[in-house]
Amino acid sequence: MGEHRLALRAVKAFHTLAWFSIEACVVYVLYSGLVGKTDRRAGVAAAVVGGEVLIFAGNGFTCPLTPLAQRLGDPTGSVTDIYLPRWFAHYLPAIHVPLIGLAIWAHLRNLRSS
């Protein structure tokens, strides 16, 4: 049982690290779009965000780490309940969709004006 608990913590820690990395990309894409800086770096960050969206959507809008967390003993399969506030983790998609939409709009605006 101890090995599963340690493995579950590792999965949740990995998820948190991936989440922070993707969030940094979301923030950068949004910021760079709003300040008119549509460049290669913004494109790379957008590709990371787009990849995450495709993986999430392709997995039925469930984190692909959820089944692994369930196999390791988490009854809900949640990978966010230890390292992110529950309310925040629950509303992540609702928070992200408008931010991603705003970033897309900003970059399209930048591309049209250049």
C-alpha positions as a printed NumPy array, in Angstrom:
array([[  0.   ,   0.   ,   0.   ],
       [  2.873,   2.393,   0.773],
       [  4.31 ,   2.006,  -2.725],
       [  0.97 ,   2.951,  -4.262],
       [  0.679,   6.009,  -2.033],
       [  4.179,   7.144,  -3.019],
       [  3.444,   6.505,  -6.706],
       [  0.167,   8.433,  -6.419],
       [  2.008,  11.384,  -4.891],
       [  4.534,  11.214,  -7.733],
       [  1.727,  11.25 , -10.327],
       [  0.097,  14.218,  -8.608],
       [  3.422,  16.044,  -8.334],
       [  4.105,  15.4  , -12.047],
       [  0.621,  16.693, -12.883],
       [  1.223,  19.83 , -10.833],
       [  4.564,  20.46 , -12.551],
       [  2.989,  19.949, -15.984],
       [  0.087,  22.194, -14.991],
       [  2.425,  25.011, -13.907],
       [  4.383,  24.689, -17.165],
       [  1.234,  24.822, -19.282],
       [ -0.116,  27.723, -17.212],
       [  3.102,  29.642, -17.821],
       [  2.537,  29.126, -21.551],
       [ -1.098,  30.285, -21.274],
       [ -0.005,  33.428, -19.433],
       [  2.759,  34.118, -21.946],
       [  0.495,  33.617, -24.969],
       [ -2.119,  35.907, -23.458],
       [  0.412,  38.556, -22.398],
       [  2.314,  38.537, -25.679],
       [ -0.906,  38.827, -27.657],
       [ -2.159,  41.735, -25.607],
       [  1.112,  43.667, -25.932],
       [  1.333,  43.024, -29.679],
       [  4.21 ,  40.556, -29.623],
       [  3.256,  37.735, -31.96 ],
       [  6.515,  35.911, -32.559],
       [  8.14 ,  32.481, -32.581],
       [  8.237,  32.246, -28.775],
       [  4.506,  32.942, -28.609],
       [  4.01 ,  30.286, -31.292],
       [  5.902,  27.686, -29.27 ],
       [  3.916,  28.531, -26.14 ],
       [  0.689,  28.377, -28.169],
       [  1.686,  24.955, -29.503],
       [  2.129,  23.7  , -25.916],
       [ -1.29 ,  25.069, -24.952],
       [ -2.875,  23.681, -28.115],
       [ -1.338,  20.274, -27.469],
       [ -2.715,  20.248, -23.955],
       [ -6.176,  21.209, -25.221],
       [ -6.093,  18.436, -27.849],
       [ -4.986,  15.823, -25.319],
       [ -7.634,  16.922, -22.812],
       [-10.409,  17.016, -25.434],
       [ -9.254,  13.765, -27.027],
       [ -9.482,  12.082, -23.649],
       [-13.13 ,  13.031, -23.203],
       [-12.348,  16.231, -21.272],
       [-10.694,  14.217, -18.528],
       [ -7.057,  14.36 , -17.563],
       [ -5.258,  11.317, -18.989],
       [ -3.615,  10.802, -15.595],
       [ -7.019,  10.171, -13.937],
       [ -7.147,   6.399, -14.675],
       [ -3.603,   6.019, -13.369],
       [ -4.512,   7.854, -10.157],
       [ -7.52 ,   5.547,  -9.764],
       [ -5.373,   2.441, -10.244],
       [ -3.008,   3.781,  -7.597],
       [ -5.813,   4.069,  -5.06 ],
       [ -7.393,   7.508,  -5.389],
       [-11.139,   6.771,  -5.377],
       [-11.956,   9.8  ,  -7.546],
       [ -8.889,   9.566,  -9.756],
       [ -8.219,  13.202,  -9.033],
       [ -4.72 ,  14.366,  -9.797],
       [ -5.266,  17.88 ,  -8.501],
       [ -6.73 ,  17.41 ,  -5.043],
       [ -3.462,  17.595,  -3.093],
       [ -1.521,  20.303,  -4.874],
       [ -4.223,  22.644,  -6.237],
       [ -7.208,  24.062,  -4.365],
       [-10.262,  21.903,  -5.138],
       [-12.426,  24.828,  -6.324],
       [ -9.668,  26.007,  -8.664],
       [ -9.044,  22.556, -10.112],
       [-12.771,  22.061, -10.676],
       [-13.153,  25.295, -12.658],
       [ -9.927,  25.136, -14.696],
       [-11.689,  24.489, -18.025],
       [-14.154,  27.326, -17.392],
       [-11.246,  29.637, -16.559],
       [ -9.111,  28.598, -19.526],
       [-11.605,  28.767, -22.368],
       [-12.156,  32.551, -22.157],
       [ -8.429,  33.196, -21.637],
       [ -7.464,  31.082, -24.635],
       [-10.171,  32.759, -26.701],
       [ -8.847,  36.196, -25.716],
       [ -5.286,  35.154, -26.59 ],
       [ -6.382,  33.88 , -30.004],
       [ -8.256,  37.119, -30.68 ],
       [ -5.235,  39.212, -29.645],
       [ -2.818,  37.317, -31.868],
       [ -5.193,  37.384, -34.834],
       [ -5.51 ,  41.145, -34.328],
       [ -1.715,  41.43 , -34.28 ],
       [ -1.322,  39.387, -37.443],
       [ -3.945,  41.435, -39.28 ],
       [ -2.307,  44.734, -38.346],
       [  1.203,  43.717, -39.347]])
